[in-house]
Amino acid sequence: MDLLSKLNNIIESLPYLFSEGWLTLALIVLLTLDLCYSNGNKRMLYVLAIITVIVDIIYLAFFAIPSFDQLMMFTIVNTSWSIKLKILVDFCALLLFYQLWARHPKSQHEKGEGEWIVLALGMLIGGHVLIIANDFVLAILAMELISLPSYLLTAFKNNKIGTEAAIKYFIFGAISTAITIYGASLMYGLTGGVDLQSAATFADQNSVLFMLAVIFIVIGFLFKLGAFPMHVWVPDVYQSAPIEAVAFFSTMPKVASTIFLYRFFYFSEVCNNPYISYFLLLAALFSMFIGNLSALYQKGMRRLMGYSSIAGAGFILIGIVNINDMSSYALYYFLWAYVIGNFAIFYFIGEVEDQTGDDRLESIKGIGWTNASLIWGPAIVVSAISLIGLPPAAGFTGKLLIFSSLWDLYMSNSEIYYAIVMVLGLLNTAISIAYYIKIPFNIYHRKEKVNITFNPYITPLIFILGLSLFILFIIPSIIL
């Protein structure tokens, strides 16, 4: 391809990147407004950020044109599935900005509101790019665009605990990125390309070097998922970062990393190599057991949700192993249920911390008997049930679809380890009941008058999120 053809390919690709261009423009405008009106009412910046994301969602839902061609010099693929996932990460950002707006000025970052928005938009752009990336170089750049703002947001409270957590987060992130870059360089040396399809030429070969390259590449994305063996940072970051950042960390990077990994395995067919499947399934099992068993002993809701996030990454990895149409729908549905359930719980934790200054389970005893709890109480119960994977909530359908796709994989090739993973996955679902149920149990533990009042802007949204989980359980076709 000559230079003119390359330029034409780039120009023809630009209309497919309207969403990323719009978010980048908004980032620049909001940063400029923050600098120009440093003494003004920064709450308006949150409103503009919310409008930005809503416009992007409307564009993606009704006007975005999918392309099955490889765009921008074969570095991106913008399919209809990519567009759906970009809507999901936009939804995460919308919930984040709404929470920031609603909790102002109670949030612990009044002096850095403009920076907050810019960093969050930078992460969102990185999520968009990672979803459509078709080569490892662009994927690594996108992963760093997500990671670098994450380190800063973790330390945003400017206290000792937050700084220590941010340093640990940064060290693990740097190590995982270095390992991923080394894996990508090995892949380039083996295949002569950095695009996802190049790996398909080696997928069926039992080359030790090829398997190492794939594992090294995957490790970087296990870090963003918070999965074993790159999970150690999760509890400390969840404990120390601002609650809004934690809600965002637990969802958006997971969605983007999941989709890239799934597309990598889909295009390269590396899961045809049994050793790669063994590695992923072992990572899934260790993630589930470490997350669930550790969560049993937590007394604080932040760390409890941190360990549950590790366990959730294990279920996601099970969905990634099985590459077929059903597993793609299962992952998509599961991610929607996971995002909604997590945000509802973190909204709740944020309100409890504002009122009591504490996130311990003891601090929520009896608050379910206040009048306002008639709105948010049932929603929190449904959200906890959804994260467990029980009816009548969307999380049940999500896990059912993932286990069903795994069962189909077992029936198609009769490999016993798939059945073992499914049984152990069901066991972990049962274990998770013991700690998720602590939240609604403590809310309604004792009937006595508790002086606590939730934010009037947050309470209705918690109810809407809980209701959404119930509606998605009844009518899953809404998003499928």
Secondary structure, DSSP 8 states (H G I E B T S, - for coil): --HHHHHHHHHHHGGGGHHHHHHHHHHHHHHHHHHHTTTS-THHHHHHHHHHHHHHHHHHHHT-----SEETTTTEE--HHHHHHHHHHHHHHHHHHHHHHHHTTTSS-GGGHHHHHHHHHHHHHHHHHHHHB-BHHHHHHHHHHHHHHHHHHHTTT-SHHHHHHHHHHHHHHHHHHHHHHHHHHHHHHHHS--BGGGGGGTTTS--HHHHHHHHHHHHHHHHHHT-TTS-TTHHHHHHHS-HHHHHHHTTHHHHHHHHHHHHHHHHH-GGGSHHHHHHHHHHHHHHHHHHHHHHTT--BHHHHHHHHHHHHHHHHHHHHHS-SHHHHHHHHHHHHHHHHHHHHHHHHHHHHHHHHS--BGGGGTTGGGSTTHHHHHHHHHHHHHHHHT-TTSHHHHHHHHHHHHHHHHHHHH--HHHHHHHHHHHHHHHHHHHHHTHHHHHHTSS---------TTHHHHHHHHHHHHHHHHH-GGGT-
